[in-house]
Amino acid sequence: MIDKLTGHWGFTRMPFGKDLAPSMLHRHSSHAQAVARITWCIGERALGVITGEVGAGKTVAVRASLSQLDHPRHKVIYLANPAVGVAGIHHAIVASLGGVPRPHKSTLIPQATALLATENNERGRVPILIIEEAHLLDHEQLEAIRMLTNDEMDSNSPLACLLIGKPTLRHKIKLGVLAALDQRIQVRYNMPSITGEETASYLVHHLALAGRSDTLFTDDAITLIHDTARGFPRAVNNLAVQALLSAYAEGKPIIDETSARAAVAEVTAE
């Protein structure tokens, strides 16, 4: 099926996939803004909060930022699921830094703190703690993260820390009980959706990567895809692929509004 689809459209690869190298990503405004802030956060060993709705491109921006690093001088500690408690966060840190996590929180927490300091001061590498789905973190976990950034009587941080999540994370941090954490955050950015013009550019960019530099989506189709996706890249991807399939099934040479409407009906059906 894939071979028939790529043959019909003259693609060298399927467009709108997730397997793109960072250098191949579309550089729209919100992506560039997020990358700049993430890069600054890492360089300053700061605590940053990057939020956005599902599919806004938060993880893509993180990937793009990490690809620019001098990797021998950095160590990424990635936690995809924060539903592991305070001990789970420290366990991930110790394991990522080559240690054998101790079984009890009372010894595990100082072990993680010591390994972070060693990574920084003796090995000359900046640890980068990245926590996805950070809106799921509870108050105890958020306070533990604050404590990890506290070093040398609050004059230095042994790591850069990025909390990546939905906009509800920003509201949670503003609660009075987390005032100390709120004051420590140096970078905040909420990724907006892309504009209609950026959606059109986004589609053209991904089609060009697949070997088509000519017009393939009509203006009406692009507008419908943008409006339905609300400008969120992941939803644009899903609708674009469905529209390609619909137009292929009908033997069309382009994706018109009818094909886009069929895609919308398929994606939004309950």
C-alpha positions in Angstrom: 0.0 0.0 0.0 2.8 2.4 0.9 4.6 1.7 -2.3 1.4 2.3 -4.3 0.8 5.6 -2.5 4.3 6.9 -2.9 4.2 5.9 -6.6 0.9 7.6 -7.2 2.2 10.9 -5.7 5.8 10.6 -6.9 7.1 10.6 -3.4 10.6 9.5 -2.5 9.4 8.9 1.0 6.1 9.3 2.9 5.7 12.9 4.1 4.4 14.0 7.5 6.3 11.3 9.5 8.0 11.7 12.8 11.3 10.2 11.7 12.9 13.5 10.6 16.4 14.6 11.5 16.4 17.9 13.5 18.0 19.6 10.5 14.9 18.7 8.4 12.3 20.2 10.8 10.1 23.1 9.7 11.2 26.4 11.3 8.0 28.2 12.2 7.9 31.0 14.8 6.7 29.1 17.9 9.3 26.4 17.2 12.1 28.9 16.9 11.0 30.7 20.1 10.9 27.4 22.0 14.3 26.3 20.7 15.9 29.6 21.6 14.6 29.4 25.2 15.5 25.7 25.7 19.0 26.4 24.4 19.4 29.3 26.7 18.1 27.3 29.7 20.7 24.5 29.0 23.5 27.0 28.6 22.7 28.7 31.9 21.9 25.5 33.8 18.6 27.0 34.5 15.1 25.6 35.3 12.7 26.1 32.4 9.1 25.3 31.8 7.9 24.7 28.2 4.2 24.2 27.8 1.7 23.8 25.0 -1.4 21.9 23.9 -1.1 18.3 22.7 0.6 18.3 19.3 2.0 21.8 19.6 5.6 20.6 19.0 7.1 20.7 22.4 9.1 17.5 22.1 10.2 18.4 18.6 11.6 21.7 19.9 13.5 19.8 22.6 15.0 17.4 20.0 16.1 20.3 17.9 17.8 22.1 20.8 19.6 18.9 21.9 20.9 18.3 18.4 22.8 21.6 18.6 24.7 20.6 21.8 28.4 19.7 22.2 27.4 16.2 23.3 30.7 15.3 25.2 30.0 18.3 27.5 26.4 17.4 28.3 24.5 14.4 29.7 20.8 14.1 29.0 18.6 12.5 31.6 15.2 11.9 30.0 12.1 10.9 31.9 9.1 10.3 29.6 6.6 9.3 32.3 6.8 11.3 35.6 4.3 9.0 37.4 7.1 7.4 39.3 7.1 9.4 42.5 10.0 11.3 44.0 12.1 8.2 44.3 11.6 7.4 40.6 13.0 10.8 39.5 16.1 10.3 41.6 16.4 6.6 40.5 16.4 7.8 36.8 19.1 10.4 37.6 21.4 7.9 39.3 20.9 5.2 36.7 21.5 7.7 33.8 24.8 8.8 35.5 26.1 5.3 35.8 25.3 4.6 39.4 23.4 1.8 41.1 20.3 3.3 42.7 20.1 2.8 46.4 16.9 1.1 47.6 15.7 3.7 50.2 14.7 7.3 49.5 16.8 8.6 52.4 20.0 7.4 50.7 18.8 7.6 47.1 18.2 11.4 47.2 21.7 12.3 48.4 23.2 9.7 46.0 21.5 11.5 43.1 22.7 14.9 44.4 26.3 13.7 44.7 26.3 12.2 41.2 25.0 15.4 39.7 27.8 17.4 41.4 30.4 14.9 40.3 29.2 15.0 36.7 29.4 18.7 36.7 32.6 19.4 38.8 34.8 16.4 38.0 33.7 15.2 34.6 33.0 18.7 33.2 29.6 17.7 31.8 26.3 19.5 32.3 23.5 17.2 33.3 20.2 18.0 31.6 17.1 16.7 33.3 14.1 16.6 30.9 10.7 15.6 32.2 7.9 15.1 29.7 4.2 15.2 30.8 5.3 17.4 33.6 1.8 18.6 34.3 1.3 15.2 36.0 4.0 15.9 38.6 2.6 16.2 42.1 3.6 18.9 44.6 6.2 16.6 46.3 7.9 15.9 43.0 8.0 19.5 42.0 9.5 20.5 45.4 12.1 17.7 45.0 13.0 19.1 41.5 13.5 22.5 43.1 15.8 21.1 45.7 17.9 19.4 42.9 18.6 22.8 41.4 19.8 24.2 44.7 23.6 24.0 45.2 26.4 26.0 46.8 24.0 28.0 49.0 21.7 28.8 46.1 24.5 30.4 44.1 24.7 27.6 41.5 22.8 24.8 39.9 24.4 21.5 39.1 22.1 20.8 36.2 19.7 22.3 33.6 16.1 21.2 34.1 13.3 21.3 31.6 9.7 20.6 32.5 7.7 19.9 29.4 3.9 19.7 29.7 0.4 21.0 29.0 -0.6 24.6 30.0 -2.1 23.3 33.3 1.5 22.9 34.5 1.9 26.7 34.5 -1.3 27.1 36.7 -0.1 24.4 39.1 3.3 26.1 39.6 1.5 29.3 40.5 -0.1 27.8 43.5 1.1 29.4 46.7 2.5 26.1 48.1 5.0 26.1 45.2 6.0 29.8 45.4 9.7 28.8 46.0 9.7 26.8 42.8 7.9 29.5 40.9 10.6 32.0 41.8 13.3 29.7 40.7 12.0 29.3 37.1 14.1 31.3 34.7 12.6 30.3 31.4 8.9 30.0 30.6 7.3 29.6 27.2 3.8 28.5 26.1 3.9 27.3 22.5 1.0 28.7 20.5 -0.4 27.1 17.4 1.0 28.0 14.0 -0.7 30.5 11.7 -2.6 29.7 8.5 0.4 30.9 6.5 2.7 28.8 8.5 0.5 25.8 8.0 0.7 26.3 4.2 4.5 26.6 4.5 4.6 23.5 6.8 2.8 21.4 4.2 5.0 22.7 1.3 8.1 21.9 3.4 7.2 18.3 4.2 6.1 17.6 0.6 9.4 19.0 -0.6 11.2 16.6 1.7 9.2 13.8 0.1 10.3 14.9 -3.4 7.3 17.1 -4.5 8.1 20.8 -4.9 5.0 21.7 -6.9 1.5 22.6 -5.6 -0.3 19.5 -4.3 -2.8 20.9 -1.8 -5.3 23.5 -3.0 -5.8 26.7 -0.9 -9.3 25.6 0.2 -7.9 22.2 1.4 -5.1 24.0 3.3 -7.5 26.3 5.0 -9.8 23.4 6.0 -6.8 21.4 7.4 -5.5 24.4 9.3 -8.8 25.3 10.8 -9.7 21.7 11.8 -6.2 21.2 13.3 -6.3 24.6 15.0 -2.8 25.1 13.8 -1.2 22.3 15.8 1.4 20.5 13.7 0.7 16.9 14.8 -3.0 17.3 13.9 -1.9 18.9 10.6 0.2 15.8 9.9 -2.7 13.4 10.6 -5.1 15.3 8.4 -2.7 15.7 5.6 -2.0 12.0 5.5 -5.7 11.2 5.5 -6.3 13.7 2.7 -3.5 12.1 0.6 -5.1 8.7 1.1 -8.6 10.0 0.2 -7.3 11.7 -3.0 -5.3 8.6 -3.9 -8.4 6.4 -3.5 -10.2 8.6 -6.0 -7.3 8.8 -8.4 -7.0 12.6 -8.1 -3.8 14.4 -9.0 -4.2 17.0 -6.2 -5.7 17.2 -2.8 -8.8 19.4 -3.1 -11.3 20.6 -0.5 -13.4 17.4 -1.0 -10.4 15.2 -0.1 -9.7 17.4 2.9 -13.3 17.2 4.1 -13.1 13.4 3.8 -10.0 13.5 5.9 -11.6 15.7 8.5 -14.6 13.3 8.7 -12.3 10.3 9.1 -10.1 11.9 11.8 -12.9 13.5 13.8 -15.4 10.6 13.6 -16.4 9.3 17.0 
